Amino acid sequence: MQQLFDFAFARLNHAASKRREFGESWKQYISNHPWDIDVRNLTPTTFEILAVTREQAPVQLSLAFSDWLATVRAALDNGLYAWVASATGQNPPPLAERIQYPICSTVKEYTSQRKRLSGVPGDILDKIEAAQPYQSPYGPESNLFYWVHELARTDRHRSLHVGMGRVGAHRIRLRLPDGVVANFDESVQPYHHIVGELVVGRFTTSKAIPRFAIEADLTGVGIDPEIEAWAGFTMAGQRPSLEKRMTYTELFTRNNLENMALFSGIEPPGGFTTLDPADAT
């Protein structure tokens, strides 16, 4: 069954190329400077600085993300198929048409999936259950496979996901008239995705000045790619960048595939990179 596992790992390697393709689409998009900076008066002494979307992210960005999602999902499904074929000694294995890696948010959902996957050996289903999103102490949404499942389902059955920008670095410089001092509002939280426009700074001046007397330098504000439906993800209280989330998802998937291969007595192409087989003995 070596070839079946080779195919699953090849799928995952292809996902990495799709992630890089996504990155190239993003670079091309931002090369056109798709955001403007706007300074607005709230009062004669209070101002906001906003990042304003001038040009929406192109559909090519959404398509590249779609391809990445589908490839990661297919790698999981291919891995499970290879595992079941190896365990049963049959290719195709029993009820092969039903084999799809289950990703569930509740015990009830997984119980239903077990019934559907009646051709899969029980010990395999037990091992898969231990890694289900609902097993996470921080809730299903903290599990990367939860997002693979939800995002891929929306992408496949409803619509492409919307690409947009997210503030990833934040440093603002102001040039004000002589004798005027500005105090920034520390309650502003600029590290968010930009839906149309986003307040990236708010400040008050020591005396009233016209808006056009203010020069704002935002070269220190970095805008990273984001997918709207995935923007709320947190990991250990942090909000990792989309690039990191995609990379972590590939690593998490590879670890699962390597475990499937290990249980099947198969050596992955390139060897084991996320686990030590000796630890399992």
Buried (B, 14 or more C-beta within 10 A) or exposed (E): BBEBBBBBBBBBBBBBEBBEBBBEBBEEBBEEEBBEBEBEBEEEBBBBBBBEBEEEBBEBBBBBBBBBBBBBBBBBBBBBBBBBBBBBEEBEBBEBEEBBBBBBBEEEBBEEBBEEBEBBBEEBBEBBBEBBBBEBEEEBBBBBBBBBBBBBEBBEEEEEBBBBBBBBEBEBEBEBEEEBEBEEEEEBEBEBBBEEBBBBBBBBBEEEBEEEEBEBEBEEBEBBBBBBBBBEBEEEEEBBBBBEBBBEBBBBBBBBBBBBBBBBEBBBBEEBEBBEEEEEE
